[in-house]
């Protein structure tokens, strides 16, 4: 069906679109990872008012608005790569057991590719939610982020939000309005998408499922035979949503909502069984399962889509790290902290005084210290408020540890296994409480009260909600199995957003970054901290190297067992510190030199004047180069115990463009010719390099933006290079 221009003129969306500027394709000619992008994100009209366009000079997403709205074009402007081969609905809802499409067009017969001239002949589905109008506004912060700590940026992301409004003529859904939201960011090739459902009717509606993204994309490879799980998924688009958990310390293993589906409509694909994974759908695997009451609004998972221009691991990692700095700037907070193993007031005050002396900024009352945030008695709150007040008076932040998930409470509280109907070992950690139980609700309220009334600055939350389902029908926070995961997830995310907006720093060993957490474990095996100090040095450098391909240095924490932890003998610990000062210093330099904070767990930071001066020197060095040491990290050579290993920080916006950390694990001095890749420093002709803060030497870059230099490193030692 062809819609005439006269009919379009009376159409609300078409009338609105005439007020937008006409899209003039402009592509950024530089490298967005090195040079700031001047063009800002904006919403345009195109094709004589038939299309809406989102663009920021790096990516563009285009929508045909009539006879219904659908994505018809999604491109990486740097590479020209197209991510739409077939038109799909903007979203899909399962309400009261029935599936409804939101937007979309019908009539495409060949689904391997899409031609522009076909689109004018496509039709709308009369039973689908129909596009009515749109709004354009600047991006609104997802979290009203407050920070009490050092951060490498204080800026929230900027860009434009496009909200597409849909309604349906279905009698059973009168008063149910659907909005599809997009934000496109300034300066990065990324957008975010989510769906809201508003119930303006007088009756509740049951939401079984919401598919908030549906993209039919070109396949990644030609596979004549093979099952979907054996085939590559599209590699040049990175998807991250805020529905991730399982304590893997990595997003790709934590994601619970990104699904790559086959496409039965795509009958010209090369796979004989039509099993190519080439349709992206985003929805919670377990489902939503909630009742949307009158005047309530449901908000779906938020999905970020980052378009990549390379298959190179380092470059794609840099793109992802820039993405985090932009859309979740609280991940750039990186306070210098220790883990104190006591809550004795005198021990805490001594630790505060040592922090002041050495330049530390925060104390975390560690697991096993005696802290119990669930105790909101006047006596307990008064004790820790007095300690927080003492720390604050000296410029030190104070917080502490709380355990949620990997513990058993009682039969009325623990999650009920849907297979057995019992609170047995069906949870992620064997036994775990249900966050939506009466105990769970009280637990969150108690932590909020304790933190606010004591003035605590940090929560280290061990075992945050890990995705357990619960078949109980007696817990007040959820109705049964179907809504148990969604409800608990929303409670956990809401708790973290609450803390973030109060300026409370959050360490949590699970992937809640998009909802306000600041740091996750770098990735390590805890029992390794019972191994010898010699082993720990190399293993920790491996952990740093491996754990910073996708995460920024500020997003991960490591561990240093000043006192006994997870077993091990005197060869594993660092106390007395003065007797193991060389190892203590090198571990600090490994972590601070990478920009990664470690949990220095023990009763003190120094025991002698010499130890104190060593800690002060390392912290002073770190603070001098702090901005650079928190910058993007380039991986030079992975530690293997056989030869040198190293990493390099780069930031083209700073006067000092790079800082290199090099380590020698051998028991003999080494001299090596090392090649440094300087492309991401922004330097293109010459570089001045200083070793250990000494006199600079000028090097010419080759055509690959590399320099070669001769480096000597003492046995079992390190050196550092500054690049200008």
VOGU-3710 file (C-alpha; in Angstrom, 3 decimals, decimal comma):
1> xxxxxxxxxx> 0,000/0,000/0,000  1,381/3,435/-0,969  0,507/6,308/1,354  -0,168/9,555/-0,524  1,490/12,806/0,524  -1,927/14,372/1,177  -2,762/11,665/3,675  0,634/12,073/5,328  0,088/15,799/5,815  -2,759/15,055/8,192
11> xxxxxxxxxx> -0,664/12,538/10,089  0,620/13,758/13,490  4,085/12,256/13,156  4,533/13,662/9,669  3,465/17,141/10,766  6,004/16,996/13,599  8,829/15,845/11,384  8,600/18,965/9,230  9,989/20,992/12,152  13,280/19,034/12,151
21> xxxxxxxxxx> 16,388/19,992/10,189  17,043/18,048/6,988  19,700/15,363/7,384  22,911/16,091/5,508  25,210/13,056/5,834  28,495/14,028/7,480  31,149/11,532/8,460  33,863/12,202/11,025  37,193/11,835/9,238  39,433/11,387/12,278
31> xxxxxxxxxx> 39,853/8,551/14,770  37,278/9,027/17,527  39,523/7,173/19,989  42,189/9,865/19,570  40,526/13,064/18,354  37,348/14,527/19,932  34,327/14,469/17,615  33,037/17,999/17,014  29,676/16,997/15,515  26,959/16,616/18,136
41> xxxxxxxxxx> 24,198/14,034/18,205  20,967/15,279/16,642  17,593/14,164/15,245  16,768/14,998/11,631  14,190/14,457/8,895  15,009/12,857/5,544  13,346/11,698/2,314  10,980/14,631/2,199  9,708/14,009/5,713  9,159/10,268/5,343
51> xxxxxxxxxx> 12,101/9,367/7,596  13,412/10,201/11,053  17,202/10,065/11,417  19,461/9,889/14,486  23,121/10,686/13,825  26,275/11,915/15,541  28,770/11,720/12,674  29,866/8,231/13,739  26,658/6,213/13,428  23,191/6,749/12,043
61> xxxxxxxxxx> 19,859/5,007/12,635  16,967/5,847/10,312  13,245/5,143/10,716  10,483/5,139/8,098  7,492/6,644/9,926  4,571/5,607/7,683  2,392/3,570/7,329  4,003/2,452/10,630  7,377/3,187/12,109  10,298/0,828/11,574
71> xxxxxxxxxx> 14,100/0,891/11,572  15,205/0,732/7,923  18,856/1,748/8,233  21,530/1,388/10,930  25,068/2,208/9,845  28,578/2,659/11,130  29,533/5,801/9,206  33,262/5,176/9,665  33,166/1,848/7,811  29,882/2,212/5,896
81> xxxxxxxxxx> 28,784/-1,115/7,381  25,027/-1,722/7,362  23,339/-3,546/10,261  19,797/-3,879/8,849  19,078/-6,532/6,221  15,406/-7,068/7,048  12,725/-4,924/8,705  11,413/-6,050/12,095  9,125/-4,498/14,720  10,589/-1,945/17,107
91> xxxxxxxxxx> 9,526/-4,093/20,051  7,272/-7,011/20,945  5,046/-7,355/24,006  3,447/-10,431/25,510  0,474/-9,140/27,517  -1,964/-11,479/29,243  -0,458/-14,301/27,204  -0,937/-12,677/23,775  1,873/-11,306/21,588  1,696/-7,804/20,112
101> xxxxxxxxxx> 4,124/-6,102/17,722  5,105/-2,474/18,236  5,771/-0,777/14,898  7,268/-2,599/11,948  6,376/-2,975/8,258  5,287/-5,929/6,116  5,983/-6,883/2,529  9,696/-7,636/2,329  10,171/-10,861/0,362  13,963/-11,082/0,113
111> xxxxxxxxxx> 15,473/-10,964/3,590  19,177/-11,149/2,720  19,197/-7,418/1,998  16,895/-4,398/1,854  16,526/-2,012/-1,084  15,290/1,540/-0,613  12,731/1,374/-3,426  10,955/-1,543/-1,760  10,125/0,377/1,424  7,475/2,657/-0,123
121> xxxxxxxxxx> 5,387/-0,415/-0,950  5,449/-1,969/2,525  2,314/-2,046/4,668  1,388/-1,795/8,325  -0,174/-4,571/10,394  -3,634/-3,443/11,571  -3,294/-5,354/14,850  0,094/-3,868/15,699  0,792/-0,895/17,928  0,833/2,095/15,540
131> xxxxxxxxxx> 3,219/5,033/15,579  1,476/8,256/16,647  4,079/10,927/17,466  7,552/11,558/18,815  9,471/13,860/21,146  13,090/15,018/21,063  15,010/16,176/24,128  18,550/16,311/25,522  19,704/13,151/27,290  18,517/12,965/30,885
141> xxxxxxxxxx> 20,923/11,281/33,342  19,944/7,706/34,170  21,394/8,297/37,631  21,841/11,659/39,345  25,408/10,694/40,116  27,074/12,147/43,193  30,706/11,494/44,066  32,775/11,953/47,198  35,904/10,380/45,701  38,510/11,138/43,062
151> xxxxxxxxxx> 37,306/10,465/39,514  39,004/10,948/36,156  35,852/12,640/34,845  32,940/14,480/36,420  30,887/14,758/33,250  27,617/12,975/32,567  27,028/11,829/28,982  25,454/14,261/26,531  23,415/13,687/23,390  19,809/13,447/22,276
161> xxxxxxxxxx> 16,847/11,298/23,279  14,191/10,340/20,736  10,931/8,983/22,154  8,562/7,230/19,738  4,954/6,942/20,925  2,666/4,069/19,918  -0,935/3,071/20,639  -3,272/0,335/19,448  -6,918/0,016/18,437  -7,186/-3,414/20,057
171> xxxxxxxxxx> -10,229/-3,254/22,386  -8,523/-5,178/25,181  -5,578/-2,726/25,213  -7,321/0,631/25,234  -5,372/2,936/27,537  -2,120/0,986/27,123  0,497/3,331/25,678  3,930/2,168/24,541  6,998/4,355/24,100  10,201/3,237/22,413
181> xxxxxxxxxx> 13,122/5,348/23,639  16,476/5,922/21,966  19,429/7,949/23,153  22,356/8,716/20,868  25,528/9,936/22,532  27,939/12,691/21,622  31,397/11,487/20,685  31,018/7,691/20,603  29,446/5,320/18,025  26,763/4,124/20,416
191> xxxxxxxxxx> 23,096/4,414/21,251  20,786/3,106/23,953  17,275/1,705/23,546  14,499/0,820/25,984  10,709/0,529/26,116  8,131/1,859/28,565  4,551/0,648/28,899  2,068/2,955/30,608  -1,247/1,664/31,893  -3,855/4,432/31,667
201> xxxxxxxxxx> -6,738/1,966/31,733  -8,866/1,139/34,803  -7,699/-2,504/34,949  -4,371/-4,220/35,460  -2,528/-5,902/32,612  -0,165/-8,837/33,034  3,237/-8,404/31,369  4,618/-11,814/30,503  7,505/-10,608/28,368  8,933/-7,543/26,626
211> xxxxxxxxxx> 11,328/-7,854/23,680  12,809/-4,380/23,629  15,122/-4,777/20,624  14,668/-6,801/17,440  17,284/-6,369/14,702  17,715/-8,660/11,697  21,385/-8,187/10,841  23,798/-9,570/8,254  25,368/-12,835/9,354  28,985/-12,926/10,495
221> xxxxxxxxxx> 30,096/-15,922/8,448  29,049/-18,319/5,713  28,210/-21,656/7,297  26,457/-24,196/5,047  26,001/-26,573/7,974  26,289/-26,078/11,695  24,126/-25,309/14,699  23,574/-21,724/15,939  25,754/-22,230/19,004  28,633/-23,311/16,734
231> xxxxxxxxxx> 28,478/-20,241/14,503  29,882/-16,775/15,066  27,512/-14,016/16,036  27,911/-10,554/14,460  31,236/-9,258/15,787  31,201/-5,581/14,855  28,341/-4,633/17,142  28,783/-4,811/20,909  25,605/-5,208/22,973  25,407/-4,433/26,687
241> xxxxxxxxxx> 22,228/-4,235/28,734  21,510/-3,698/32,416  20,280/-7,222/33,083  23,515/-9,005/33,915  24,572/-11,167/36,839  26,404/-14,390/37,796  29,646/-13,218/39,441  31,864/-14,046/36,456  33,489/-10,564/36,609  32,907/-10,285/32,844
251> xxxxxxxxxx> 29,928/-8,841/31,029  29,714/-11,381/28,206  29,346/-14,225/30,714  26,957/-12,238/32,909  24,491/-11,064/30,249  21,046/-12,591/30,822  19,060/-10,837/28,091  20,906/-10,766/24,747  19,687/-13,506/22,410  20,886/-14,332/18,906
261> xxxxxxxxxx> 18,073/-16,038/17,030  17,680/-17,790/13,713  15,511/-16,292/10,952  12,985/-18,541/9,205  12,030/-15,681/6,871  15,579/-15,576/5,539  15,214/-18,392/3,021  18,165/-17,361/0,848  20,754/-17,857/3,593  23,487/-20,395/2,882
271> xxxxxxxxxx> 22,795/-22,513/5,947  20,739/-25,471/4,737  18,656/-25,685/7,912  18,076/-21,914/8,208  19,938/-21,876/11,517  22,228/-18,884/11,041  22,198/-16,752/14,261  21,469/-13,360/12,691  18,539/-11,835/14,597  19,237/-9,888/17,770
281> xxxxxxxxxx> 16,505/-9,923/20,400  16,807/-8,452/23,887  14,557/-9,752/26,677  14,981/-11,309/30,128  15,333/-15,056/29,619  13,128/-15,958/32,573  10,502/-13,363/31,631  8,933/-10,393/33,386  5,820/-11,900/34,972  4,467/-8,790/36,704
291> xxxxxxxxxx> 1,029/-7,176/36,891  0,996/-3,583/35,683  -1,595/-1,836/37,797  -3,619/1,191/36,606  -1,513/4,375/36,390  1,721/2,384/36,659  4,574/2,446/34,134  6,838/-0,463/33,302  10,398/0,234/32,118  12,238/-2,447/30,185
301> xxxxxxxxxx> 15,884/-3,430/30,104  18,131/-0,676/28,744  20,249/-1,931/25,836  23,391/-0,202/24,590  24,587/-0,822/21,047  28,200/0,108/20,272  29,259/-0,177/16,626  32,854/-1,306/16,157  35,178/-0,584/13,254  37,706/-3,375/13,733
311> xxxxxxxxxx> 38,277/-6,992/14,660  41,366/-6,012/16,659  41,038/-7,005/20,305  42,859/-3,996/21,691  40,989/-1,454/19,573  37,620/-2,983/20,398  38,599/-3,033/24,058  39,511/0,647/23,876  36,130/1,377/22,291  34,350/-0,456/25,062
321> xxxxxxxxxx> 36,358/1,303/27,765  35,548/4,690/26,218  31,909/3,589/26,186  31,977/2,967/29,962  33,630/6,304/30,661  30,867/7,989/28,644  27,643/6,224/29,613  28,604/5,235/33,179  31,064/7,930/34,299  30,872/6,775/37,926
331> xxxxxxxxxx> 33,124/3,895/36,800  35,959/6,450/36,605  35,896/6,943/40,386  38,986/5,308/41,849  39,721/6,107/45,504  42,873/4,804/47,205  41,684/2,391/49,895  42,765/-0,250/52,379  40,839/-3,174/53,925  40,932/-2,985/57,708
341> xxxxxxxxxx> 40,357/-6,240/59,606  39,143/-4,680/62,854  36,309/-2,466/64,068  37,923/-1,772/67,410  37,667/2,030/67,687  41,329/2,504/68,548  42,425/0,285/65,628  40,164/2,202/63,249  41,502/5,552/64,454  45,111/4,351/64,079
351> xxxxxxxxxx> 44,315/3,239/60,524  42,741/6,641/59,786  45,870/8,370/61,051  48,072/6,105/58,910  45,956/6,920/55,854  46,477/10,621/56,512  50,240/10,091/56,865  50,627/8,061/53,659  48,076/9,663/51,332  45,409/6,955/51,399
361> xxxxxxxxxx> 41,830/8,177/51,008  39,429/5,479/52,205  39,125/2,641/54,714  36,912/-0,364/54,080  35,983/-2,290/57,221  36,616/-5,723/55,792  34,871/-9,076/56,042  35,768/-10,561/59,386  36,282/-7,127/60,933  33,160/-7,355/63,097
371> xxxxxxxxxx> 31,077/-4,845/61,155  27,350/-5,656/60,973  25,372/-3,113/58,947  22,183/-5,071/59,539  22,346/-3,997/63,190  20,553/-0,647/63,249  20,419/-0,390/67,016  21,176/3,032/68,442  24,351/1,687/70,045  25,745/0,226/66,805
381> xxxxxxxxxx> 24,883/3,263/64,711  26,377/5,601/67,309  29,641/3,623/67,385  30,174/3,740/63,629  28,949/7,296/63,235  31,601/8,388/65,714  34,249/6,513/63,705  32,999/7,993/60,422  33,016/11,464/61,982  36,599/10,925/63,160
391> xxxxxxxxxx> 37,665/9,819/59,665  35,823/12,674/57,963  37,409/15,240/60,249  40,773/14,061/58,920  39,694/13,897/55,273  39,370/10,103/55,144  36,329/8,213/53,844  34,967/5,202/55,715  32,765/2,315/54,619  32,337/-1,379/55,039
401> xxxxxxxxxx> 31,413/-4,869/53,953  28,059/-6,656/53,947  27,196/-10,156/52,746  23,849/-10,832/51,081  23,463/-13,823/48,845  25,759/-16,704/49,744  24,222/-17,367/53,155  21,301/-19,245/54,655  18,700/-17,417/56,754  15,726/-19,754/57,350
411> xxxxxxxxxx> 13,064/-21,730/55,499  10,673/-18,788/55,353  13,294/-16,498/53,833  15,473/-18,557/51,499  14,637/-18,900/47,816  12,355/-21,818/47,041  13,596/-24,214/44,364  10,820/-24,531/41,732  11,819/-28,159/41,080  11,539/-29,365/44,658
421> xxxxxxxxxx> 9,376/-26,701/46,277  11,923/-26,552/49,098  14,590/-24,063/50,284  17,305/-26,557/49,380  20,511/-26,144/47,384  18,910/-24,823/44,211  20,314/-21,296/44,444  23,358/-19,938/42,636  25,413/-20,249/45,847  23,615/-23,330/47,132
431> xxxxxxxxxx> 21,551/-21,488/49,731  20,514/-17,842/49,497  17,799/-15,547/50,833  15,129/-14,149/48,535  15,577/-10,397/48,249  11,798/-10,000/47,983  11,173/-11,900/51,237  10,304/-9,975/54,374  13,875/-10,492/55,582  15,281/-9,282/52,223
441> xxxxxxxxxx> 13,153/-6,145/52,242  14,241/-5,420/55,816  17,876/-6,141/54,876  17,913/-3,442/52,185  16,110/-0,979/54,431  18,547/-1,676/57,266  21,576/-1,068/55,054  20,076/2,176/53,767  19,386/3,369/57,292  22,802/2,325/58,603
451> xxxxxxxxxx> 24,703/4,017/55,752  22,707/7,250/55,886  22,720/7,592/59,674  26,398/6,739/60,137  27,541/8,794/57,146  29,374/5,821/55,618  30,962/6,535/52,241  31,205/3,027/50,779  29,404/-0,293/50,605  31,329/-3,398/49,664
461> xxxxxxxxxx> 28,443/-5,704/48,824  29,420/-9,351/48,605  27,046/-11,690/46,805  24,623/-9,117/45,378  21,488/-10,581/43,856  22,837/-13,281/41,488  19,653/-14,091/39,560  18,040/-16,715/41,780  14,395/-17,471/41,011  12,020/-18,173/43,877
471> xxxxxxxxxx> 8,849/-20,257/43,779  7,493/-18,968/47,098  3,993/-17,495/47,042  4,344/-16,129/50,586  7,064/-13,530/50,140  5,568/-10,024/50,246  7,773/-8,583/47,502  6,815/-10,978/44,687  3,783/-13,052/43,782  5,383/-16,298/42,675
481> xxxxxxxxxx> 7,954/-17,883/40,430  7,152/-15,904/37,266  7,897/-12,449/38,652  10,559/-13,432/41,207  13,656/-12,736/39,127  12,423/-9,471/37,632  11,295/-8,127/41,022  14,504/-9,031/42,837  16,602/-7,595/40,030  14,669/-4,321/40,162
491> xxxxxxxxxx> 15,114/-4,179/43,945  18,875/-4,692/43,695  19,308/-2,145/40,899  17,126/0,369/42,726  19,245/-0,038/45,856  22,450/0,678/43,945  20,967/3,693/42,192  19,853/5,012/45,599  23,377/4,693/47,011  25,022/6,190/43,926
501> xxxxxxxxxx> 22,786/9,259/44,150  23,761/9,648/47,815  27,457/9,690/46,903  28,131/6,215/48,335  30,861/4,274/46,537  29,931/0,662/45,671  32,210/-2,359/45,325  30,162/-5,327/44,113  31,419/-8,593/42,569  28,772/-8,609/39,847
511> xxxxxxxxxx> 27,976/-6,605/36,718  25,697/-3,805/37,949  27,724/-0,967/36,400  24,827/0,393/34,348  22,817/0,873/37,542  25,404/2,627/39,655  28,116/0,313/40,956  31,691/1,575/40,733  33,983/-1,417/40,880  34,040/-5,197/40,418
521> xxxxxxxxxx> 36,715/-7,761/41,211  39,489/-7,741/38,634  39,211/-11,499/38,257  41,344/-13,774/40,438  41,298/-17,058/42,372  41,127/-16,252/46,074  43,113/-19,304/47,225  46,062/-18,004/45,173  46,621/-15,443/47,907  47,811/-18,294/50,101
531> xxxxxxxxxx> 50,661/-18,932/47,652  54,125/-17,468/48,064  54,754/-13,759/47,567  56,948/-14,595/44,558  54,065/-16,438/42,902  51,584/-13,725/43,840  53,615/-11,027/42,099  53,492/-12,769/38,734  49,933/-14,073/39,139  48,687/-10,601/40,084
541> xxxxxxxxxx> 50,309/-9,100/36,981  48,594/-11,777/34,896  45,280/-10,905/36,572  45,821/-7,228/35,752  46,809/-7,935/32,148  43,854/-10,263/31,534  41,299/-8,233/33,480  41,805/-4,932/31,664  40,993/-5,837/28,059  37,389/-4,708/28,502
551> xxxxxxxxxx> 37,396/-2,998/31,901  39,106/0,313/32,605  41,715/0,212/35,407  39,251/1,940/37,760  36,581/-0,745/37,240  38,486/-3,618/38,861  40,014/-4,335/42,252  42,830/-6,703/43,168  43,976/-8,132/46,501  47,065/-8,083/48,724
561> xxxxxxxxxx> 46,992/-10,310/51,857  48,926/-8,282/54,391  47,809/-10,898/56,916  46,835/-14,545/56,468  43,999/-15,130/54,022  42,582/-18,400/52,616  45,327/-20,372/54,342  49,007/-20,253/53,461  52,062/-19,868/55,625  54,466/-17,026/56,420
571> xxxxxxxxxx> 55,737/-17,087/52,814  52,321/-15,842/51,629  51,723/-12,831/53,863  53,434/-9,430/54,043  53,385/-8,910/57,785  55,680/-7,889/59,333  55,724/-5,333/56,503  59,229/-4,095/57,218  60,612/-7,621/56,735  59,015/-7,956/53,256
581> xxxxxxxxxx> 59,345/-4,376/52,131  60,728/-5,150/48,658  57,779/-7,413/47,826  55,320/-4,966/49,417  56,653/-2,085/47,332  56,644/-4,064/44,088  53,056/-5,220/44,571  52,002/-1,645/45,220  53,816/-0,499/42,079  52,230/-3,300/40,047
591> xxxxxxxxxx> 48,756/-2,235/41,095  49,186/1,536/41,247  51,260/1,429/38,059  48,343/-0,248/36,287  45,773/2,128/37,805  44,100/-0,797/39,595  43,294/-0,459/43,294  43,939/-3,476/45,482  42,425/-4,475/48,797  45,411/-4,195/51,160
601> xxxxxxxxxx> 43,845/-6,344/53,865  45,387/-6,141/57,275  45,674/-4,110/60,499  47,919/-1,307/59,181  49,667/0,265/56,203  53,116/0,537/57,812  54,984/-0,725/60,846  58,259/1,229/60,741  59,381/4,641/59,547  61,089/3,044/56,544
611> xxxxxxxxxx> 57,866/1,236/55,589  55,912/4,449/56,032  58,257/6,369/53,735  58,031/3,622/51,101  54,234/3,736/51,100  54,272/7,554/50,964  56,686/7,493/48,029  54,566/5,046/46,014  51,326/6,920/46,738  52,969/10,241/45,940
621> xxxxxxxxxx> 54,195/8,868/42,610  50,729/7,501/41,836  49,040/10,805/42,630  51,538/12,740/40,511  50,560/10,715/37,420  47,068/9,743/38,564  45,132/10,997/35,540  47,439/9,138/33,173  47,542/5,977/35,302  43,741/5,845/35,151
631> xxxxxxxxxx> 43,753/6,294/31,372  43,313/3,617/28,707  45,679/0,706/28,930  47,593/-0,918/26,041  48,716/-4,526/26,545  52,391/-4,991/25,602  53,426/-8,465/26,771  51,606/-10,854/29,074  53,504/-12,041/32,163  54,815/-15,583/31,713
641> xxxxxxxxxx> 57,713/-15,687/34,165  60,178/-16,250/31,314  60,930/-12,736/30,128  59,842/-9,121/30,561  56,173/-8,173/30,693  54,487/-4,804/30,486  51,586/-2,463/29,940  51,257/1,128/28,728  48,758/3,858/29,626  47,819/6,336/26,897
651> xxxxxxxxxx> 45,891/9,615/26,833  46,331/11,896/23,798  44,589/14,771/25,621  47,322/15,106/28,282  50,746/16,758/28,085  52,272/13,440/29,119  50,835/11,053/26,522  51,844/7,692/27,916  53,293/5,817/30,874  54,848/2,356/30,527
661> xxxxxxxxxx> 55,356/-0,209/33,298  57,922/-2,944/32,570  58,758/-5,886/34,858  61,594/-8,408/34,995  60,558/-11,665/36,755  63,983/-13,264/36,261  66,748/-13,544/38,833  69,220/-11,945/36,431  69,416/-8,466/34,980  68,015/-8,182/31,455
671> xxxxxxxxxx> 68,632/-5,836/28,540  65,938/-5,813/25,865  64,982/-3,912/22,727  61,291/-3,171/23,270  58,874/-1,938/20,632  56,247/0,522/21,893  53,063/1,072/19,818  52,351/4,798/20,219  49,385/5,249/17,858  46,881/5,797/20,677
681> xxxxxxxxxx> 49,073/8,418/22,346  48,195/10,692/19,419  51,883/11,224/18,622  52,787/10,772/14,966  56,387/11,948/14,394  58,545/12,042/17,517  58,248/11,073/21,170  60,335/12,076/24,172  60,762/9,153/26,563  62,078/9,355/30,130
691> xxxxxxxxxx> 63,055/6,272/32,148  62,313/6,303/35,889  61,737/10,054/35,766  65,203/10,776/34,355  66,340/12,819/31,394  64,282/12,518/28,222  65,493/11,040/24,932  63,840/11,800/21,594  62,723/8,929/19,350  61,290/9,025/15,838
701> xxxxxxxxxx> 58,138/7,027/15,151  58,101/4,612/12,235  55,203/4,356/9,777  53,379/2,051/12,194  53,591/4,730/14,937  56,122/2,620/16,841  59,428/3,322/18,521  62,134/0,871/19,548  64,236/1,494/22,634  66,835/-0,320/24,705
711> xxxxxxxxxx> 65,771/-1,002/28,290  67,653/-2,512/31,232  65,723/-3,966/34,169  67,288/-5,238/37,385  66,569/-8,804/38,629  63,010/-9,306/39,927  62,383/-5,608/39,557  60,581/-3,021/37,474  61,097/0,212/35,580  58,757/2,845/34,214
721> xxxx> 58,831/5,109/31,185  57,128/8,458/30,668  56,183/9,454/27,112  55,747/13,071/26,026
//
